[in-house]
Every structure is written in C-alpha cells, then in structure tokens.
Amino acid sequence: QGTRLDSLLQEDGLNEDVQAAALKRALAETIAERMASASLTKVEMARRMCTSRSQLDRVLDPAYTAVQFDTLVRAAGALGLELRITMR
C-alpha cells in the first residue's frame, strides 16, 4: 500500500531517482561512519580499494549516484564488510 507521495513520484517518473538517491546517501553515510570508526583516512581507504582518492570522493558523495557496483564492493571489502543487495 503506497502513500500519496509514492503515487506522485510514480506519476512523475521520479520514483527510481528518489530511491537511487536515498540508497546512495545511506551507502555513503555507512562507508564514512565505518571509515571514521576505523580511523581510516581517505588516502588509506583509497589505497585499500586500489583506486584513486577522487573515485573515493565520488563514493562518499551522497548526490553522486553513478558509482559502479564493483567500486562499492571494493569499498565494503576495504572495511571488512560484505555488500548485499536485495530486490523485493
């Protein structure tokens, strides 16, 4: 059962964009929090991911939703986490 907002977003074709933005924000926040709790700098995190600092900045940018899946997997792995995706 959806809400009025869900219906409006669906009608305007924005539902997927809003969902992508919300998911990316949650991922970026989780990665940043885990980095902070592990006292990892961006330089060290990028090194562990075998990527550039600028690529890590895109991962941590909640507004940048075009991050590649393998980059998110590497970010999770660098923090000792496993990325899981569920479709319902």
HUJOFEN-V571025 format. One record per pair of residues at least 12 apart in sequence whose ideal C-beta (glycine too) atoms are under 6 Angstrom apart, sorted by the first residue. I is the first residue (numbers start at 1). J is the second residue. Records with the same first field share a line. If there is no record, write none. Layout:
I: J  J
This chain:
20: 65
24: 62  65
25: 62
28: 60  62
31: 75
32: 60
34: 79
42: 56
45: 78
48: 78
49: 74  75  78
59: 75
